[in-house]
Amino acid sequence: MRLIPTAPLEAGKAGHFAITVRLSGGGIHSQAEALRHGIARALVKNEETLRKTLKHEGFLKRDPRAKERRKPGLKKARKYRSGVSASARLHFGGVGSGEEGLSV
C-alpha cells in the first residue's frame, strides 16, 4: 500500500519533491490511488515529457466511481421499504388480514 503513491515518482524518474497531503473520504486503498493520481498530474504539470511514461503506466487514469444519488421514494440510492405481501398476510394472519391465521 505504501508503494502505490510513490510509483509515479519512480516511473517518471523525477527529481526530489517535498509533498504534503491531507486526504479524506473513501478507503485506504482509494486514498492511496487518488494520491498517486494527484502526484502524477503534478509531475506532468511540472515536466510535460513525463506524460507519455506516466500514461503508459496508468497513473493518469482516474477512478470514475462516485456515490449514487438518492432516488425519490426510496430511503437511500437503492434501499426500499419491503412491505408484507398479501399472501404472507393471508397465510400467517398478519395485521389487517381479517383472519386469525391458519394453523401450520
N, C-alpha and C positions, 0 to 999 in steps of 0.2 A: 504494500500500500504506500510505503514511503517513496518508492521509486516512480510512481505514477506522475507526481507533479514535476519532478526534476528531469523527466525524459526529454522534453523539448530542448532543455539546455545542453544535454549531451548530444542529441541528434543534430542540433544546429551548430555544434562546435562554437558556441558563443563564448564571449569573454565573461568576466565576473560581474555579477549584478547583485545589488542589495535588494531583496524582495521582502516586503511586509504585507501580510494578507490577513483579512478578517472575513470569515465565511459564516453563513447561517443558512438553515433550512436544508432539507434533503438528508441523505445518509452520508456516512463517512466516505464511501466509495464515490458517490456522486459529487461530493465536495472536492475530492481529490481530482476527479476528471475535469470539473469546472475550473479548478486552479490550473491544471495542465493546459486547458484551452486558453485561459487568460494569459498565461506566460507565453504560449506560442504566438498569440496575437500581438503581444507586446514586442516580442523578438522580431516579428515581421515588420512591425511599425518602425522599429529601430534600424533594421537592416533587411531591405526588400529581397536580397539574394537568397535568404533563408527560406522564402515562401515555398519553393519547389520541394525542398527536402522535407520540411515540416508537413506539407500537404500530402506527400507520398507516405509518410509515417502515420497519417491520420490524426494529427494533433490539431488540425484546424477544423475538425468536424464537431459540430455542436450536437448535444443530446436533445432531440426535438420534443421529448415528452414533457407535458405540463399537466397541471391539475385540471381535471374535467369540471366543467361548470355545473352548477346545480340546476336541475330541471324543475319547472313549476309542477306542483302537485306531489313532489317527492320530498323526502326528508334530506337526502344528500343527492349526489350525482346519479346513483343507481339504486339507492336504498328506498324501498317502498314498504308501506304497511301491509302486512299479509293478514287478510281477513279470514274468518272461518267460512268454509264453503257450505253450501246448502246441504250437501249430502252428509257432511260431518254433523251438522246441527240435527238432521233427521235421525241419524244413526245413534248419536250419543246423547241426544236430548239437550242440546245447548240452549242458551238464553234465547227466547223468542221463538222456539220451535213449536210451542203449543202442546208438546207431549212430554211425558215423564221420562221417555227414553226407553230403548229396547234393552232387554237383559241379554247379555252376551255370554 
